[in-house]
Amino acid sequence: MDRRQFLVRAASVLGALITPSFVREAEAFVQAEQSPLLLPTSMAERTLVAVPSSRGYLLHFGDPDERMPEWTWRELTEELGHYGKEALEFMADHNDGCSRRELRAMLDEPADHWLVADVWDESYASNTVAFKYLDRLDLGPEFGGGCGARGDLRFIEGYHPGNDTRAVEAADALTLSLLQARLLELGESTTLEVWEQ
């Protein structure tokens, strides 16, 4: 697990939003309202969704309730970049004892649920998309690595051995406040929205 914090900069630093006064204001807001202080974005093109969880907030790009599709073998093999003979070879690896004729006939039948789930979780699940987006940004130092840094953003690659979930968790509402401010500092056209359950 990778953990990051946000640097608190002096108000004199050009473009700095995460200043000591902002942190004090955000802390007071969080304590009074029990929700993050989210600075407005002028031209938001994307929405990062924070869903309350037992460990803070789980971040998503897109609808957290979106269901995994039911792909056919053709859709799955094309998604993996397998066409024609390669697609049939892939299918044969996952359907023991089937002839080429049977495999061709199966192309438009539903693919194996677990294979689809692996591809979906690795590339398309809203928590994975949030992970990939945030992981490429310069959000701040590793947890405990910056003097005066605040917040706790956790990048998770598997909750346990054998689990390939990619997720980003914000420890608390203050971390969400700091994340939105950092996205603005970086010039990202992304707004943060908290979904209450």
C-alpha positions as CSV (number, residue, x, y, z in Angstrom):
1,M,0.0,0.0,0.0
2,D,1.2,3.5,-0.9
3,R,0.1,6.3,1.4
4,R,0.4,10.0,0.5
5,Q,-0.2,13.3,2.1
6,F,-0.6,16.9,0.9
7,L,2.0,19.6,1.5
8,V,0.9,22.7,3.4
9,R,2.6,25.6,1.7
10,A,3.1,29.2,2.7
11,A,0.4,31.6,1.4
12,S,3.2,33.4,-0.5
13,V,3.8,30.4,-2.8
14,L,2.3,31.1,-6.2
15,G,-0.9,29.1,-6.8
16,A,-0.9,27.5,-3.4
17,L,-4.3,26.7,-2.1
18,I,-3.3,24.3,0.7
19,T,-2.0,26.9,3.1
20,P,-2.1,26.9,6.9
21,S,-5.2,29.2,6.9
22,F,-7.0,26.8,4.4
23,V,-6.2,23.8,6.6
24,R,-7.6,25.6,9.7
25,E,-10.7,26.6,7.8
26,A,-11.2,23.1,6.4
27,E,-10.7,21.5,9.9
28,A,-13.3,23.9,11.4
29,F,-15.7,23.2,8.5
30,V,-15.3,19.4,8.9
31,Q,-15.9,19.6,12.6
32,A,-19.0,21.8,12.3
33,E,-20.5,20.2,9.2
34,Q,-19.2,16.6,9.4
35,S,-18.4,16.9,5.7
36,P,-15.4,18.1,3.6
37,L,-14.9,21.7,2.6
38,L,-14.8,21.4,-1.2
39,L,-13.5,24.4,-3.1
40,P,-15.6,25.1,-6.2
41,T,-14.2,24.3,-9.6
42,S,-15.0,26.6,-12.5
43,M,-14.9,24.2,-15.3
44,A,-15.2,20.6,-14.0
45,E,-15.1,18.0,-16.8
46,R,-14.9,15.0,-14.5
47,T,-16.3,14.0,-11.2
48,L,-14.4,12.0,-8.6
49,V,-17.0,10.3,-6.3
50,A,-16.2,9.7,-2.6
51,V,-18.3,7.0,-1.0
52,P,-18.2,6.6,2.8
53,S,-16.8,3.3,4.0
54,S,-15.6,1.7,7.2
55,R,-12.1,3.1,6.5
56,G,-13.0,6.6,5.5
57,Y,-14.0,7.2,1.9
58,L,-13.5,5.0,-1.2
59,L,-12.9,7.0,-4.4
60,H,-14.5,6.3,-7.7
61,F,-14.5,7.8,-11.2
62,G,-18.0,7.3,-12.4
63,D,-20.9,5.5,-10.9
64,P,-19.8,3.4,-7.9
65,D,-22.9,1.2,-8.4
66,E,-22.2,0.5,-12.1
67,R,-22.5,-3.2,-12.8
68,M,-20.0,-5.3,-14.6
69,P,-21.2,-6.1,-18.2
70,E,-22.0,-9.5,-19.4
71,W,-19.6,-9.8,-22.3
72,T,-19.7,-12.5,-24.9
73,W,-16.6,-14.5,-25.7
74,R,-16.2,-12.3,-28.8
75,E,-16.3,-9.1,-26.8
76,L,-14.0,-10.5,-24.2
77,T,-11.4,-11.7,-26.7
78,E,-11.5,-8.4,-28.6
79,E,-11.1,-6.5,-25.4
80,L,-7.9,-8.5,-24.7
81,G,-6.7,-7.9,-28.3
82,H,-7.3,-11.5,-29.5
83,Y,-8.9,-11.9,-33.0
84,G,-9.5,-14.8,-35.3
85,K,-7.3,-17.8,-34.6
86,E,-5.8,-16.1,-31.5
87,A,-9.3,-15.6,-30.0
88,L,-10.1,-19.3,-30.5
89,E,-6.8,-20.3,-28.9
90,F,-7.6,-18.1,-25.9
91,M,-11.1,-19.7,-25.7
92,A,-9.6,-23.2,-26.0
93,D,-7.4,-22.5,-23.0
94,H,-10.5,-21.7,-20.9
95,N,-12.9,-24.3,-22.4
96,D,-11.2,-27.7,-22.1
97,G,-12.1,-30.3,-24.7
98,C,-14.0,-28.0,-27.1
99,S,-13.4,-28.3,-30.8
100,R,-12.7,-25.3,-33.0
101,R,-16.2,-25.6,-34.4
102,E,-17.7,-25.6,-30.9
103,L,-15.5,-22.6,-30.0
104,R,-16.7,-20.6,-33.1
105,A,-20.3,-21.4,-32.2
106,M,-19.6,-20.1,-28.6
107,L,-18.3,-16.7,-29.8
108,D,-21.6,-14.9,-29.2
109,E,-22.4,-16.8,-26.0
110,P,-21.8,-15.3,-22.6
111,A,-18.1,-15.5,-21.6
112,D,-16.8,-17.0,-18.3
113,H,-18.0,-14.6,-15.5
114,W,-14.7,-14.7,-13.7
115,L,-12.6,-13.9,-16.8
116,V,-14.9,-10.9,-17.5
117,A,-14.6,-9.9,-13.8
118,D,-10.8,-9.9,-14.0
119,V,-10.7,-7.7,-17.1
120,W,-13.4,-5.4,-15.7
121,D,-11.7,-5.0,-12.3
122,E,-8.3,-4.4,-13.9
123,S,-9.4,-1.7,-16.4
124,Y,-12.9,-0.4,-16.1
125,A,-14.3,-0.6,-12.5
126,S,-14.8,2.9,-11.2
127,N,-12.5,2.4,-8.3
128,T,-9.7,1.2,-10.6
129,V,-10.2,4.2,-12.9
130,A,-9.9,6.5,-9.9
131,F,-6.7,4.7,-8.8
132,K,-5.1,5.1,-12.2
133,Y,-6.0,8.7,-12.5
134,L,-4.8,9.7,-9.0
135,D,-1.7,7.5,-9.1
136,R,-0.3,9.5,-12.1
137,L,-0.7,12.9,-10.3
138,D,1.8,14.6,-8.1
139,L,-0.4,14.7,-5.1
140,G,2.3,15.1,-2.4
141,P,4.9,13.2,-0.4
142,E,4.6,9.7,0.9
143,F,2.9,9.4,4.3
144,G,5.2,10.8,7.0
145,G,7.6,12.1,4.3
146,G,6.9,15.8,4.4
147,C,7.3,18.3,7.2
148,G,3.9,19.9,7.7
149,A,2.1,17.5,5.4
150,R,-1.5,16.6,6.2
151,G,-4.1,14.1,5.2
152,D,-3.9,10.4,4.5
153,L,-4.7,9.1,1.0
154,R,-4.1,5.3,0.7
155,F,-3.4,3.6,-2.7
156,I,-4.3,-0.1,-2.4
157,E,-3.3,-2.8,-4.8
158,G,-5.1,-5.8,-3.4
159,Y,-6.7,-6.0,0.0
160,H,-5.1,-9.4,0.6
161,P,-3.1,-12.0,-1.3
162,G,-5.0,-13.2,-4.4
163,N,-7.1,-10.0,-4.5
164,D,-6.3,-7.6,-7.4
165,T,-8.6,-4.7,-6.4
166,R,-7.1,-1.3,-7.0
167,A,-8.6,1.4,-4.9
168,V,-7.9,4.8,-3.3
169,E,-9.2,5.5,0.2
170,A,-9.3,8.9,1.8
171,A,-9.0,8.5,5.6
172,D,-11.4,11.3,6.5
173,A,-13.2,14.5,5.3
174,L,-10.2,16.6,5.8
175,T,-8.2,14.5,3.4
176,L,-11.1,15.0,0.8
177,S,-10.8,18.8,1.4
178,L,-7.1,18.7,0.8
179,L,-7.5,16.4,-2.3
180,Q,-9.9,18.8,-4.0
181,A,-7.6,21.7,-3.2
182,R,-4.6,19.8,-4.6
183,L,-6.5,18.9,-7.8
184,L,-7.2,22.6,-8.3
185,E,-3.6,23.5,-7.6
186,L,-2.6,21.1,-10.4
187,G,-5.1,22.6,-12.8
188,E,-7.2,19.4,-13.0
189,S,-10.7,20.0,-14.2
190,T,-12.0,17.4,-11.7
191,T,-14.6,18.1,-9.0
192,L,-15.1,15.9,-5.9
193,E,-18.6,14.8,-4.9
194,V,-19.5,12.9,-1.7
195,W,-22.2,10.3,-2.0
196,E,-24.1,9.7,1.2
197,Q,-25.5,6.2,1.7
